[in-house]
């Protein structure tokens, strides 16, 4: 990414500019001045890449003019538009999370101008804390919830069967116990529970569960399910755990 000049645009943002945006309106003037001094201004042409998915995240961005778009990726690894960002929007918040990797792809939807600031400087100026300490708090409080939101936002773009497989991969990782026949889900799940989890009707989920049971991918154990990893394809899931459909830990007495 390279910085480029454009006549008519300031190449430094100032406190007055930031204060006009709702998210910055209540920040003390002195902090706004320090934030502005730490920012650089960048211009992107329509369709130009701002950052890529899975790219290391170290900066926050404030859109000053134009529009940008965030995209997720479907099963075929094609970008799918998730949302359009208007002027005043702060984005790139993956830089504040422990993994510090962009979850989405961001491109200029129109010609746009944005301010960029290192996440470390942003946290130090606004909170007087180190980025490491802030990420520790984020990991404890919202880190996993952000991952969950990202995963399910992308999951809703998938067909029902792939959504169900994604949910099973997630449930296996969180609530799975090793079983001689596969991975036992230690919590009881009704068809309605699964339907609500993946955003489908109970009837549709029942049909997919029957298909999976017929294929030997799931085995019923009263109200609990055993998943058979060798028959449960993870091809259509969104970013499954390293060992999809395998448990994270073995609870005592459940083997």
N, C-alpha and C positions, 0 to 999 in steps of 0.2 A: 504494500500500500504506500503511495507517495503523496506528499502534500502538494497542492496546487493552488495557485492564486486565481481570484476572479475579481474583476473590477466591480466596485460597488458593495463588496462585502468586507467587513472588518476582519482582520486576521488575528485579532485578539478579542475574546469575549470579555464583557465587564459586568460589574455587580448589578447595574441597572437592567441589563439584558436578562440575567438570571432571575431577578426579582419579579419579572413579568410572568414567569412560568409558575403555575399553581404549586408544583412540588417544591419550589424554592422560596415561596412567598414568606414563610415563617422562619426562615433561617436568618440569624442576626447578620446585620450588614457587614460587620468585620469579617465574618466567616465567608460570606459571599465574595468579598474582595479577595480573600486568600484563595478561594476556589477558582475564581476567574483567572487569577495570576498563574495558576497551575495548569490551566487548560490550553490546548492548542485547537485551532479551527481547521477543519478539513472539508473539502468539497468533493462530492461524488456525482458522476453522471448517471443518468437513468440506466438501470440494470447492472451497474457496477457493484462488485462484491465488497461489502464492508467487513464481514468476517464469515468464516466457514464453520459448519458444524464439526465438532470434535477438535477444533483448533484451540490451543491454549488461550485462556482468557485472563487478561491482566489489566484491562481498561474498562471504564464506564463511558457511556456516550450520552450526550444530550442533543436531541434533534433541534436545530435552530430554524431550519426552513426546509420546505418540501415534505416528502413522505418516504418512509422506508418500509420494507416488508420483512416479516419473520416467516420462515418456512420450515416445516418438518419434512420427513422423508417417508414415502410409502414403502410397501413390500418390495417394489421394483427399484428402490433407491432413487426415486424421482421426487423432486421437491414439491411439496403441497403447501399452498398459502395458508398460514394460520391466522395472521392479523396484519393490519396496516398501522404504522406508527405515525402520529401527527406531530407537528412542532411542539416542543416542550416536553416530549416524552423522554424519560431516562431509560436506557436499556443497556444490555450487556451485563446484567447483574450476576451472571455466572462467575464473574471475576471476584465476587464477594463470597462465593461458596467454597467449601473445602476442596472439591475436585478441581475447580478453576478451569473448566473446559466448557466451551459453548455448547449448549444443548440444541440450538437452532442455527440455521443459516440466516444471515441478514444481508439484504441487497437494497440498493437504492431503487425505490419504486418510481420516483421522479428524480430529476436533478435535485440534489439536496445538500445542505450544509449542516455540519454537526460539530460540536465541541467534544474533545476527548480529554480524559483525565485518568491518570493511573489510579487503580483501586486503592493502593496503599496511601496515596496522598489524599484521596477523597475521605477515607476513614479517619486518617490522622487529623485532617482539618475540621471535619464535622463533629467527630466524637472524641478526639484526643487520645485515641487508642491505636495500637498496632494492628496491622491487617491480620497477623497470626492470631492475636487474641480475639479479634472480631470473628474470624472464621471458626474459631473454637466454639464461640457462642452460637453462631449460625448452625454448626454441626449438631449441637445439642438441641436447639430450638426448632429450626425450620428446614435444615438441610435435607432430611429424608422426605419431608412434605413437598419440597420443591421438586425433588426427583420424581415423586409420585405424580405430582401435577403434570410434569412434562411427559412422563410415560403415558398417562391416560389421555392427555390431550392428543398425542399422536395415535394412540390406540383406537380412538373413536373414528379415525379415518380408515380403519381396516374392516374387512368383512367379519361377520359375526364369529365364524369359526376361528379366525386368527385372533380376535379379541379374547375368545375363550381360552385359547392356548396361552396367550400372554398372561391372562389372569392365573391360570394354573401354574405357569412358571413362577410367578410372583408368590403365590400361595405356598408352593412347594419350598421355596427359599425361606419363607417366614415361618410356616407352620408344618413343615414336613418332618417326618421321622423315618429312618431307614426301616424297611420291611423286607421280608424274604421275597416278596413278589414285586417290590418296587419302592415307591415312596408313599407312605401313609399320611394323609392330611389329618392332623390331630384335632381339627375343629369340625363340627357337623355343619354341612352346607346343604341347604335345600335348593331345588331348581330355581325358586324365586330369588334366593340370595345371589346365585350366580347371574341371573338375569339382570338384577339391579346393579351388580358389580360391573357388567360389561355393556349395559345400556341396550338390552334386548328384551323380548317378551319371554315369559316362562315357557310357552309352547315351543318357540324356536330353540331355546336352550335344551329342552327335553329331547327334541329331534337330534341335535348335535351330540348330546350325551349318549343317546342310543347308538349313533354311528361310531363314536369312540369306544363304547363298550363292545360293540360287534367286532371292531377291529382289534380288540385286545389291548387298547391303550389305557383303559381304566377298568378297575375291578371294584365292585361294590362290596363294602363290609358294613352291613347294617346301614346306618345313616352317614357313614364315612366313606371316603373314596381312596383307593390306592391307584396311583399313577404309575404306569409302566414306561420308564424313560426310553427303552429301546423301541417302543412302538408309538411314542408321543413325539411327533416331529415338532421342532422349534423353528422351522423355516419361516413361518409367517409371523413370529412374535417380534415385538419391538424391544430391542436391546435386552434379551433374556440374561439372567445371571450367568456367570462363567460356566457353571454346569446346570443348564436349564433342567427344570423338573427334579432336581436333586436337593435334599434338605441342607440347610445351613448348619444345623446341629442336631444331635440325637438326644431328645429329652429322656431323662432316666425312666426306665421301666416301660418304654414304648417300643423297643426293638422286638 
